[in-house]
Amino acid sequence: MGVFTYESVVITVIPPTKMFKACILDGDTLIPKIVSQAFKSVEYIEGNGEAGSIKKVTFGEGSQFKYMKQKVKAIDKENFVYIYSVVEGDALMNKLEKITYETKLEASPNGGSICKTTSKYYNIGDFELKEDGVKAGKDKALGIF
């Protein structure tokens, strides 16, 4: 098993407190409403959003994927850090054991946010993930963001 790591940075004019609340704390209810063509629903199977919780994300009709299950690894509301892993679903393509995302929001000098995300893809067997494929997926997600 190998691990492919991809890092990205997004800068926004929204302060970290508001960005973390909207995207992380309230994201499970807001995002399916805002981007209903991409996301149909988010439901907790275990827990309520804290570390150890498991949620099922069902994608909208326009998506190439049907669902995924995510496990929350850590949520630090004071330092604006959120870590979770995709542990099941067709987004893993039967070629990845899991994908772990670590997102950290920091205040930017202009009052907005610097959003730093590290993604780690844990492949199964000899499967080799290409940076072009990951970047294309990230660009699509950024468009939704």
Number of C-alpha atoms within 10 A of each C-alpha: 11 15 16 15 16 15 13 12 12 12 14 15 13 16 17 22 17 13 20 24 13 15 14 20 17 12 16 19 15 15 20 19 14 12 13 15 13 20 21 19 17 20 14 16 13 13 13 13 18 15 16 16 17 23 21 19 21 20 20 18 13 12 13 11 16 16 20 18 21 23 24 22 18 16 20 12 13 8 13 19 19 21 19 21 19 23 17 19 18 14 18 19 10 13 17 23 16 21 21 19 21 18 20 20 23 18 18 16 8 10 13 19 23 20 21 16 19 15 21 18 23 21 20 16 11 9 13 16 17 9 12 9 10 16 14 11 12 15 12 11 11 10 8 11 10
